[in-house]
Amino acid sequence: MSELQTGPMKTPGREALLKGIRRIVVKVGSGVLTAADGLNRTVIESITDDIADLRRSKLEIILVSSGAIASGLRKVGLKRRPKSVSQQQALAAVGQSSLMRAYEEAFGRHRQKVAQILVTRDDLTHRRRYLNARNTLLTLLSWKIVPIINENDTVVVDEIKFGDNDNLSAMITCLSEAGLLVNLTNLDGLFDKDPRVHQDARLIHTIDKVDRRVSGYASTIPGFLGKGGMASKVKAAQKVALLGVPTVIANGFKPGVLKRVLKGDEEGTLFMPRPVSLCHRKHWIAFTKSPRGQIVVDKGAETALLENGKSLLPSGIKEVVGRFSLGDAVLIVSEEGEDLAVGMVNYHSGDLKKIMGAKTSGIEAILGFKHEDEVVHRDNLVLARQLDEGDDLCQWRG
């Protein structure tokens, strides 16, 4: 069970935990940024005021901002988000320019420059493009420019979408090696039930570890304009915790909320980092690359992977499911269908079907070439138990 703190008492060590953090990812949701008649300029100015003050304190801020589709929704005159992908793309095209104009004007009051970055998951799935995006981001920060990142909804399709900007904010936290994720929403944090419906709902101030009970709380609090609701915010915090990075979910409508969070005040819900973290490369493999298929392994390979920390060799493979290419991520499952790991493969699925069950010494004779002895090297392998005890890999997708 998670350690939950629901009272008004001071969180031990919150100030110490956040002290010394120099780079922060701030995600702002559609429910915070939009009003009945379009963008909520008052809230945008309040958030930019906080960011400008923090920048003067030598902090580096990366802003992940929703709001393009919601802004387009208001401009076009629709009352609810359409289900059609093409209509959502059109709304994003209408709304993105207004969103960036609002940020430029708000930051301009502080003589602070901003840069727009639109990405798709495909941009971050390929390692070279991922590193290029990272270099661009770090260059902007070195120039003291605030990057404003959004999913490129105008061109995104189902195969490459992040799912929501909460998930994107977790990826950006990994990419930028930030020390804190702050997720600004239209609630004071995570409650044990929806406070908009239940007057006795209690705010949870600190979460040591996300378990099924916490996930259950989040699933009862839906979003309106956004896609994810509270569940996607908790899932993002859970992923970021595996980097050894804390997350705070707080109310973006409150003036000065970012500054209070950074001071260590009892603001919002703090998700503690996990004591043993994944390296950034393995985190990227587990959460940014989308699995393209499955490899079913025998008992011997299962033991070698789970108990002995070995790489996956072709001799232990029983079945190859799906079509994938060299460098893609795949799920590795047991003969009983249990998720064991996710890893980056060294062979195409077609070639792998030819060499499965063979010894490494026979690869070249079968294929006429050999990339590596290992189908998945242990350095490119993330075990399910490294993510969370008792969880399957499928719940981490999206």
C-alpha positions in Angstrom: 0.0 0.0 0.0 1.2 3.5 -0.7 1.9 5.9 2.2 -0.8 8.6 1.8 -0.8 11.8 3.7 -4.2 13.5 3.6 -4.0 16.1 6.4 -2.7 19.6 6.4 0.6 18.7 8.1 3.9 19.7 6.6 5.5 17.1 4.3 8.8 16.1 5.9 11.7 16.8 3.5 9.6 18.4 0.7 11.7 21.5 0.8 15.0 19.5 1.0 13.8 17.2 -1.8 13.2 20.1 -4.2 16.2 22.2 -3.1 19.0 22.3 -5.7 16.8 21.4 -8.7 17.8 23.6 -11.6 15.7 22.3 -14.6 12.0 21.9 -14.4 9.3 20.6 -16.8 6.0 22.4 -16.3 2.9 20.9 -18.0 -0.2 22.9 -18.3 -3.5 21.3 -19.3 -6.3 22.4 -21.5 -8.7 22.7 -18.6 -6.4 25.4 -17.1 -5.7 27.3 -20.3 -9.2 27.7 -21.8 -12.2 29.7 -20.7 -15.7 29.9 -22.1 -14.8 32.4 -24.7 -11.3 31.0 -25.7 -7.9 31.1 -24.1 -7.8 32.1 -20.4 -5.4 35.0 -20.7 -5.5 35.7 -16.9 -4.2 32.2 -16.1 -1.6 32.3 -18.9 -0.2 35.6 -17.6 -0.1 34.3 -14.1 1.8 31.2 -15.1 4.2 33.2 -17.3 4.8 35.6 -14.4 5.8 32.7 -12.2 8.1 31.2 -14.9 9.7 34.6 -15.5 10.4 35.0 -11.8 11.9 31.5 -11.6 14.0 32.1 -14.7 15.5 35.2 -12.8 16.4 32.7 -10.1 18.6 30.9 -12.6 16.1 28.0 -13.0 15.6 26.4 -16.4 12.0 25.9 -17.4 10.5 23.8 -20.2 6.8 24.3 -20.8 4.7 21.5 -22.1 1.4 23.2 -23.1 -1.9 21.7 -24.2 -4.6 24.0 -25.5 -4.3 24.1 -29.3 -7.3 21.9 -29.9 -9.3 23.4 -27.1 -8.5 26.9 -28.4 -9.5 25.9 -31.9 -12.7 24.4 -30.5 -13.7 27.8 -29.1 -12.7 29.7 -32.2 -14.6 27.5 -34.5 -17.6 27.5 -32.2 -17.9 23.8 -31.4 -19.1 22.8 -27.9 -17.2 19.6 -27.5 -14.1 17.8 -28.8 -14.9 15.9 -32.0 -13.9 12.2 -32.3 -12.8 12.5 -35.9 -9.0 12.7 -36.2 -9.2 15.0 -39.2 -11.4 17.4 -37.3 -9.1 17.4 -34.3 -6.2 18.1 -36.6 -8.0 21.0 -38.2 -8.9 22.4 -34.8 -5.2 22.2 -33.7 -4.2 24.1 -36.9 -6.7 26.8 -36.0 -5.8 27.0 -32.3 -2.0 26.6 -32.2 -1.3 30.0 -33.6 -3.5 31.7 -31.0 -1.9 29.7 -28.2 1.6 30.7 -29.2 0.6 34.3 -29.7 -0.8 34.4 -26.2 2.4 33.0 -24.8 4.6 35.4 -26.8 2.6 38.4 -25.6 2.6 37.2 -21.9 6.3 36.4 -21.8 7.0 39.6 -23.8 5.9 41.6 -20.8 9.1 40.2 -19.1 11.3 40.5 -22.2 11.5 36.7 -22.2 11.9 35.0 -25.5 10.0 31.7 -26.3 10.3 29.0 -28.9 7.7 26.6 -30.2 8.5 22.9 -30.6 5.9 20.6 -32.1 6.7 16.9 -31.9 5.2 13.5 -32.6 6.0 10.3 -30.9 7.8 9.2 -34.1 10.3 12.1 -33.5 11.3 10.6 -30.2 11.1 6.9 -31.1 14.2 7.1 -33.3 17.3 7.5 -31.2 19.1 9.9 -33.6 16.0 12.2 -33.9 15.5 11.9 -30.1 19.1 13.1 -29.5 18.6 15.9 -32.1 15.5 17.0 -30.3 17.5 16.9 -27.0 20.3 19.0 -28.5 17.8 21.6 -29.8 16.1 21.8 -26.4 19.4 22.2 -24.5 20.6 24.9 -27.0 17.4 26.9 -26.4 17.9 26.7 -22.6 21.5 27.8 -23.0 20.2 30.8 -24.9 17.8 31.5 -22.0 14.8 30.9 -24.1 11.7 29.1 -22.8 10.8 26.1 -25.0 7.1 25.6 -25.3 6.3 22.0 -26.4 3.1 20.5 -27.7 2.2 17.4 -29.6 1.9 18.1 -33.3 -1.8 17.5 -33.4 -2.1 18.8 -37.0 -0.3 15.9 -38.5 -0.4 13.2 -35.8 -2.1 9.9 -36.5 -3.0 6.9 -34.3 0.3 5.2 -34.9 2.5 8.0 -33.7 0.4 10.0 -31.1 1.6 10.2 -27.5 -2.0 9.8 -26.2 -1.9 13.0 -24.2 0.4 15.7 -23.1 0.8 14.2 -19.7 2.6 11.3 -21.3 4.6 13.7 -23.5 5.6 15.6 -20.3 7.1 12.4 -18.9 9.0 11.8 -22.1 10.3 15.4 -22.1 11.4 15.1 -18.5 13.5 12.1 -19.5 14.8 13.7 -22.7 15.9 16.9 -20.9 17.1 15.2 -17.7 15.0 17.6 -15.7 14.9 17.3 -11.9 11.2 18.0 -11.4 7.9 17.7 -13.2 5.1 20.0 -12.2 1.7 19.2 -13.7 -0.8 22.1 -13.5 -4.4 21.1 -13.7 -7.8 22.5 -12.6 -7.8 20.7 -9.3 -5.7 21.1 -6.1 -4.0 17.7 -6.7 -5.1 14.1 -6.4 -8.1 13.4 -4.2 -9.4 10.1 -3.0 -12.6 10.8 -5.0 -13.8 13.5 -7.4 -14.1 16.7 -5.4 -16.4 18.2 -7.9 -19.0 15.6 -7.0 -18.1 14.5 -3.5 -17.9 17.2 -0.7 -16.0 14.8 1.6 -13.2 14.2 -1.0 -9.8 14.4 0.7 -6.7 15.9 -1.0 -3.7 13.5 -0.8 -0.6 15.6 -0.1 2.1 12.9 -0.5 2.3 9.6 -2.4 5.3 7.4 -1.7 4.5 4.9 -4.5 1.7 4.6 -7.0 -0.2 1.3 -6.4 -3.6 0.0 -7.5 -5.4 2.0 -4.8 -3.9 5.3 -6.0 -4.6 4.4 -9.6 -8.2 3.7 -8.5 -8.5 7.2 -7.0 -7.2 8.7 -10.2 -9.6 6.8 -12.5 -12.6 8.3 -10.7 -11.6 11.9 -11.7 -12.1 12.4 -15.4 -11.0 15.4 -17.6 -13.3 17.6 -19.7 -11.3 19.3 -22.5 -8.2 17.1 -22.2 -7.9 13.5 -23.1 -6.4 11.9 -20.0 -8.0 13.2 -16.9 -6.3 12.6 -13.5 -5.4 9.0 -14.4 -2.9 10.0 -17.2 -1.3 12.5 -14.8 -0.7 9.9 -12.2 0.6 7.5 -14.8 3.1 10.2 -16.0 4.2 10.8 -12.4 4.7 7.0 -12.0 6.9 6.9 -15.1 8.9 10.0 -14.0 9.4 8.5 -10.5 11.3 5.6 -12.2 13.9 8.2 -13.3 14.4 9.2 -9.7 12.4 12.4 -10.4 9.6 13.8 -8.2 6.3 15.1 -9.6 3.9 17.7 -8.2 0.3 17.9 -9.4 -1.1 21.3 -8.5 -3.8 23.8 -9.3 -2.9 26.0 -12.2 -5.6 28.5 -11.4 -3.8 29.6 -8.2 -1.6 32.7 -8.7 2.0 32.0 -7.6 1.5 28.2 -7.5 4.8 27.4 -9.2 6.9 29.6 -6.9 5.2 28.0 -3.9 5.9 24.5 -5.2 9.6 25.3 -5.7 9.8 26.8 -2.1 8.7 23.4 -0.8 5.3 24.6 0.4 2.5 22.1 1.0 1.0 22.7 -2.5 -0.7 20.0 -4.5 0.2 16.3 -4.4 3.8 15.3 -4.3 4.8 12.0 -5.9 8.0 10.8 -4.5 10.8 9.5 -6.7 11.7 5.8 -6.6 14.8 5.0 -4.6 16.3 2.8 -7.5 15.9 4.5 -10.8 16.3 3.4 -14.5 19.0 5.0 -16.6 17.7 7.4 -19.2 18.4 5.1 -22.1 16.4 2.2 -20.6 13.6 4.6 -19.6 13.5 5.7 -23.3 13.3 2.0 -24.4 10.6 1.2 -21.9 8.3 4.3 -22.4 9.1 6.2 -25.6 9.6 3.5 -28.1 6.3 1.7 -29.0 6.6 -2.1 -29.1 6.2 -3.4 -32.6 5.8 -7.1 -31.8 6.4 -10.0 -29.4 9.0 -12.6 -28.8 7.9 -15.7 -26.9 10.8 -17.4 -25.0 11.2 -20.8 -23.4 11.8 -21.5 -19.7 15.6 -21.6 -20.1 15.7 -18.1 -21.6 13.2 -16.9 -19.1 15.5 -17.9 -16.2 18.5 -16.5 -18.0 16.8 -13.1 -18.4 15.1 -12.8 -15.0 17.5 -14.6 -12.7 20.9 -14.4 -14.3 20.8 -11.0 -16.0 21.7 -12.4 -19.4 20.9 -11.2 -22.9 18.3 -12.9 -25.1 19.9 -15.4 -27.6 18.1 -17.0 -30.6 18.3 -20.5 -29.0 15.7 -19.5 -26.4 13.1 -18.2 -28.8 9.9 -20.2 -29.4 7.8 -17.8 -31.4 8.0 -14.4 -33.2 4.7 -12.4 -33.3 4.2 -9.3 -35.5 6.4 -7.5 -38.0 9.3 -5.4 -36.7 12.7 -4.0 -37.9 16.2 -3.9 -36.4 16.2 -1.3 -33.6 12.5 -1.6 -32.8 11.2 -2.3 -29.4 9.4 -5.6 -28.7 7.7 -7.3 -25.8 9.4 -10.5 -24.5 6.8 -12.9 -23.0 6.8 -16.3 -21.4 5.2 -19.4 -22.9 2.3 -18.7 -20.6 1.8 -15.2 -22.0 3.3 -13.3 -19.0 5.1 -10.1 -19.8 8.8 -10.5 -18.9 10.6 -7.5 -20.5 10.7 -5.0 -23.2 13.8 -4.6 -25.3 15.4 -3.3 -28.6 16.0 -6.0 -31.1 19.1 -6.6 -33.3 17.2 -8.5 -36.1 14.2 -8.0 -38.4 11.2 -10.2 -37.5 11.6 -12.2 -40.8 15.2 -13.0 -40.1 14.4 -13.8 -36.5 11.9 -16.4 -37.5 14.7 -18.1 -39.5 17.2 -18.2 -36.6 14.9 -18.8 -33.6 15.9 -21.9 -31.7 19.4 -21.9 -33.4 22.7 -21.5 -31.6 24.6 -18.2 -32.1 27.3 -20.0 -34.0 24.8 -21.0 -36.7 23.3 -17.5 -37.4 25.7 -16.6 -40.2 25.2 -19.9 -41.9 21.4 -19.5 -41.8 21.2 -15.8 -42.8 24.4 -15.3 -44.7 25.3 -12.6 -42.2 25.3 -11.8 -38.5 24.6 -8.5 -36.8 25.1 -9.7 -33.2 25.1 -12.9 -31.2 22.3 -11.4 -29.1 18.8 -10.9 -30.3 18.3 -8.4 -27.5 21.4 -7.3 -25.5 20.9 -6.9 -21.8 22.0 -3.3 -22.0 18.9 -2.7 -24.2 16.6 -4.7 -22.0 14.1 -3.6 -19.3 12.6 -6.2 -17.1 8.9 -5.9 -16.1 9.9 -6.1 -12.4 12.2 -3.1 -12.8 9.1 -1.0 -13.6 6.8 -2.0 -10.7 6.2 -5.2 -8.7 3.0 -6.8 -9.7 2.3 -4.6 -12.8 2.3 -5.9 -16.4 4.0 -4.0 -19.1 0.8 -3.3 -21.0 -0.4 -0.9 -18.4 2.6 1.3 -19.0 1.8 1.9 -22.7 0.5 5.2 -24.0 
